[in-house]
Amino acid sequence: MTAPLLDRESVGYGSAAVLSSVSFSLAPGDRVVLLGRSGSGKTTLLGAIRERLERAGSRVALVPQEAGLVPTLSVLRNALMGRLDDHGTLYNLTNLVRPRARDRTAVADILEPLGLVPEIDRAVERLSGGQKQRTALARAFFRGGAYLIGDEPVSALDERQGAEVLDEIGRRFETSVLALHDVALARSFATRIVGLKGGQVMLDGAPESLSEAEIGALYAL
Ligand SMILES: Nc1ncnc2c1ncn2[C@@H]1O[C@H](COP(=O)(O)OP(=O)(O)OP(=O)(O)O)[C@@H](O)[C@H]1O
């Protein structure tokens, strides 16, 4: 059993708690999906989990809700940013001006299952919402690491593409924590579903142990 990342703690902004008395542990191999209404605290909890993992020295790849891309730069250059903190300034600057062949090949391999190879040299500002989201995924895949934290990482993709991307996440990262709004996708991907409501963790269990009514109650007013 792994040490808890959060042990009956409050998480929020400044002195304002969004969630109180949260306990949360993560074991290698966990695929956790956070469910809950808009504003229930999924992004806030993801932030706290990421912070604890990084504080413990873990490498975490991130797909934020707002993709956080540089619009004027290409898909390739945005993906390269996943490893900026692995290198010094000179390497990063020269690689952004003229990406090294090795890095271009590595990014192209990542873009293949994401269906983005034809877009590799296009500026992100010229892409569709789904293509932008896949670029943010490519950046996280290029970064790699033991953990992926994703905040609605497939919200702009169609059902089939979303399922394929979740499979790819499962192949690339041993452990992941995602906020999703699609309950069916959550059930098929997760080994654990964590439900947030009313400032608390209302449920935490294997998908097969949770009834539709229990999950539905998370979304009731
Ligand atoms: N930077 C911030 N400063 C203060 N309060 C914030 C901040 N970000 C979010 N909140 C508040 O925290 C609460 C939880 O927000 P959070 O973004 O974690 O919810 P969420 O479940 O991810 O929602 P959504 O599904 O809409 O993305 C909300 O009441 C929100 O107003």
The ligand as a MOL file (V3000), in Angstrom:
LIG
                    3D

  0  0  0     0  0            999 V3000
M  V30 BEGIN CTAB
M  V30 COUNTS 31 33 0 0 0
M  V30 BEGIN ATOM
M  V30 1 N -8.2970 29.8790 -9.0920 0
M  V30 2 C -9.3700 29.8000 -8.3050 0
M  V30 3 N -9.5280 30.6170 -7.2400 0
M  V30 4 C -10.6030 30.5270 -6.4290 0
M  V30 5 N -11.6040 29.6280 -6.5890 0
M  V30 6 C -11.4890 28.7780 -7.6240 0
M  V30 7 C -10.3830 28.8080 -8.5340 0
M  V30 8 N -10.5550 27.8390 -9.4600 0
M  V30 9 C -11.7180 27.2420 -9.1520 0
M  V30 10 N -12.2710 27.7910 -8.0540 0
M  V30 11 C -13.5330 27.3880 -7.4130 0
M  V30 12 O -13.3610 26.0620 -6.9160 0
M  V30 13 C -14.5630 25.3270 -7.0960 0
M  V30 14 C -14.2410 24.0330 -7.8120 0
M  V30 15 O -13.7690 24.3170 -9.1140 0
M  V30 16 P -13.0810 23.2200 -10.0320 0
M  V30 17 O -12.5510 23.9210 -11.2380 0
M  V30 18 O -12.1390 22.4140 -9.2330 0
M  V30 19 O -14.3610 22.3230 -10.4240 0
M  V30 20 P -14.5050 21.2050 -11.5440 0
M  V30 21 O -15.2340 20.0620 -10.9080 0
M  V30 22 O -13.1960 20.9270 -12.1770 0
M  V30 23 O -15.4610 21.9370 -12.5830 0
M  V30 24 P -15.6200 21.7940 -14.1930 0
M  V30 25 O -16.2070 20.4150 -14.4230 0
M  V30 26 O -16.5830 22.8840 -14.5300 0
M  V30 27 O -14.2630 21.9700 -14.7870 0
M  V30 28 C -15.5420 26.2160 -7.8490 0
M  V30 29 O -16.4510 26.7500 -6.9140 0
M  V30 30 C -14.6650 27.3150 -8.4150 0
M  V30 31 O -15.3550 28.5150 -8.4710 0
M  V30 END ATOM
M  V30 BEGIN BOND
M  V30 1 1 1 2
M  V30 2 1 2 3
M  V30 3 2 2 7
M  V30 4 2 3 4
M  V30 5 1 4 5
M  V30 6 2 5 6
M  V30 7 1 6 7
M  V30 8 1 6 10
M  V30 9 1 7 8
M  V30 10 2 8 9
M  V30 11 1 9 10
M  V30 12 1 10 11
M  V30 13 1 11 12
M  V30 14 1 11 30
M  V30 15 1 12 13
M  V30 16 1 13 14
M  V30 17 1 13 28
M  V30 18 1 14 15
M  V30 19 1 15 16
M  V30 20 2 16 17
M  V30 21 1 16 18
M  V30 22 1 16 19
M  V30 23 1 19 20
M  V30 24 2 20 21
M  V30 25 1 20 22
M  V30 26 1 20 23
M  V30 27 1 23 24
M  V30 28 2 24 25
M  V30 29 1 24 26
M  V30 30 1 24 27
M  V30 31 1 28 29
M  V30 32 1 28 30
M  V30 33 1 30 31
M  V30 END BOND
M  V30 END CTAB
M  END
